[in-house]
Amino acid sequence: MDYRGRWALVTGASAGIGQEFVRQLSDAGANVVLVARRRERLEQLSALLQSHGKKTVVLPVDLSDPDAPETIVAFLKEQGIVIDILVNNAGFGLTGTYVKTAWEDQESFLRLMVGSYAELTHRLLPSMVDRGYGRIINVASVAGLIPPAAAHTLYGPSKAFLVSFSQALAAECSDSGVNVSALCPGFTYTEFHDVTGTRAEVSKMPQFLMMQVGRTVHGALRAVEKNRTVYVPGAIYKFLTWLSQTLPRSWVEEIVKGPSKSYRNAASR
């Protein structure tokens, strides 16, 4: 993975999986545009990388804003930056049952988790195809490959969209020099569960179900280089997704109801 001289753009770059993508892409020689809501965190990460001779640019923007993708593209044009590697990673978890959450919050969730991925890709993909080189990683989830749990109603469906979206793009871009991959991690050690208020529930899970963010991101970069359209890190999650797609759907739905009850109870508190 030699990305020297290439520009990468990572959304949700201020923490967790996005931050790790920034680090590993920089280590592989890429110049990186860091995009997220939290300016202070972006600038701290950027300063750290620059102190080690890395080239980074910071763009604070909220991808739930309908104008965000256009703002990003305008900024890139102004800076004279052409993106070779796009990591669509921004996201959040919206807890609470569907009927007890405001539609405005659900709409914002969809705009970020589905709309921003699709539009940003639509705006940056043509130049990749024209140049005959591009790498696109859409950070989905194992949740997009199995029946969804309760209390995060649109989370699983949004991730399922990203898997299907990546597969469609990969088919369209075959032989173009543009590789597209959906990263589908399981539970991973990040601050995501603190933000969604599910840390207590996740902490009760067996440790073998928790993935390390460094290995997850490294595997995702290897997968997109090998042009693997869907990448599930970790043997346990490979097995679980295979099992969920092999067993009768009704059986899997019954199995998922147990964890769903815990999440639903946590969301109601």
N, C-alpha and C positions, 0 to 999 in steps of 0.2 A: 504494500500500500504506500506508494510514493506519490504524494500529492504536491510536491514542490512547485510553486508558482501558480497553483490553482486556487481559486476563491471558493470557499464554502459559506453557506448561510445556514445558521441553526436557529430555529425558533424555540422558545422556552429554554433559552440558554443560561438562565440565571441560577439553576439548581438541578439536582438529580441527574436524570439520563441526559438532558440537554447539555448540562455543564460538562458531563463526561465526554460527550461527543466533541465539544469544543476542545477539550484537552487532547484527546486522541487524534483528532484531525490536525491540530497544531503540531503535535509530535511527529505526524507523518508529513509535515512540511507545508500544509495548507495555510493560506491566509483566511481568516475567519471573520464573518460579520455576525455579531452577537445580537439577537433580537429577543426581547422579553419586556414585561411591564416594569420591572424593578431596576431603575437606572443605577442606583447605588451598587447593587450586586453585580450588574454588568460591568460597571467601571472598575470594581475591585478585581474581578476575574481578568478583565482586559489588562489592567495594570500589572498583575502578576505575570501574565503571559508575555507581555512586552518587556518585562524585566529580564526575561530569558531569551530575548531576541525574536519573539514571535510577532507577526503582524496581525493586528486585530482592529476592528472598527465596531463601535457600539451604536445601536439604534433602539432606544426605548420606545416601544409601541405596544398597544393592547390589541391583540389579534381578534378579540371579540368585537372590535370596532369595524363596521362595514367597509370603511375606507382604508383599513390597515394594509391590505395587499398592495393597493395602488400607491400608498405612501411609501412602502418599502421599495417598490420598483422605481419610483421617482427618485428616491434617495440613492439607489444604486447607479442610476443614470447620471445623476449629479456628481457622484464620486468617481465615475468612470470604471465601475466594477462590473465584471461579467461573471455570473455565477456558474461554476462547473458542478458543484455538489450542493444539493438541497436536502436538509434534514428537517422535515416537518414534525415537530415534537411538542409544540405548545399545547397545553391542556390543563384541565382541572376536573375534579370530581364534584358533582352536584348531589349532595345527600338529601334524603327525604323522599317520601313516596310521591308519585306523579301528581296525585290530586291535592297534595298539601304544599306543593311548590308553586311559585308564581310563574305564569307563562313567560313573562319577560326574562326570567332567569333561564328557563329552558331554551328560549329562543337565542339568548346570548351564548348558551352552551353549544347549541347546534352551529351557530355562526362561527365559533372558534374551532370546534372539534371536527367539523365537516367542511363548512364553507371556506375557511381560511386555507385549509390544506388544498382544496380543489382549485381555488382561484390563484393562489401563489404558484402552484404547479403549472396552471394554464398560462400564466404570464411569463414564467421562466423557462419552460420546456422548449418553446420554438427555437431559441438561440442555441440550446444544447443540441437539438437535432441538426440544425444548420452547420454547427461546428463538428458534428460527428463524435461528440463526447459529452457524457453527463452521468451523474449518479444521483438518484432520488431515493431517500429512505423515508417512508411514512411510519411513524411510531404508532403502531396499533396495540394489540394486546391479545393474550390468550382468551380474554373475555369476548373477543370478536369471533372466536372459533367454537365456543360452547354456549349452551343456553344461558342467558343472563341472570344475574342475581337480582333480588328485589332491592328497592330503595336507591338504586343508581339507575333509574329506568332507561335513560337514553345512552348510558355509557357503553354497554355492550353493543347495542345497535350501531352507534357511531364508529366503534372499532371494527365491526363487521363490514361497514361501508369501506373503511380504509383498506381492509384486506382485499375486497373485491375491486376497489378502485385501482390498487396497485397491480393486481392481476391483469386488469383491462389495459392499463398503461404499458405494462411489460409486453403484452401481446402486440400492441400498436407500435411499440418502439423496437421490436426485434430487428436485429441487423442494422440499427441506426447508430450504434455506439453508446446509446443511453440505457443504463441498467436501472431497473426499478425494483425495490424490495420493501415488503412490509415486515417490520420488526414486531414480533408478538411475544413480549415477555410475560412471565407470570409475576408473582409477588417479588418485588425487588426492593432492596434496602435504599429508600430515598425518603424525603420529607413529605411525599404525597399523602401518606396515611395520617400524618399529623395534621395536615391542612384539612383533610376530609373528616377528621374526628373519628377515624376507625383504627387508630394505633393500638388501643387496648385489645380489640378483637384480633388484629393481625399478630400481635405479640404472643397470643395463645397458640398460634399455628406451629407445627413441627418445623424445626430449623432447616430441614432438607428442602422445604418448599420455598425458602427465601434465596433469591438469586443475588449475586454481587454485581453492582452496576458496571464495574470495569470489564468484567468478562462478558457481560451482556452487550455492551457497546462494541467491544473488540470483535465479537462474533458477528454482530450486525454489519460492520464494515467489511469483514471477510465475505459475508454472504452476498452483499451487493456487488463486490468485485467478481464473485463467482456467478453472478446473475441468477441467484436463487430468489425467486419471487416472494416466497413466504418463509420467514426464518423464525423458528421457535427455539429460544435458548434453553438449555438444561434438559437432561435425559428424562427427568420426572415429568416435565411439562410436554415434552414430545410424546411420552407415553399417555398422559392424561388426555391430550387433544386427540390422539389416535383412538383412544378408548371411547371418547365422547362421540366420535364420528362412526364408530363401529357398532356400539350398543344401540338398541332401539331408542329412538328419541324420547319416548315417554319415560323410559328408565332413567335416562340422564337428567331429565327435568325433575324427577322425584329426588334424585341424589342431590341436586343443586338446592332443593328447598331447605335443607338443613342450614347451610351457611347463609342462605337468604334471610332466614328468620333472625339470625344474629345481627346482620347488617340492618334489617328493618327495625329491630329494637333499638340499635345504636342511633339510627337516624331519627327516631321519635323522641330521643332524650334531649 
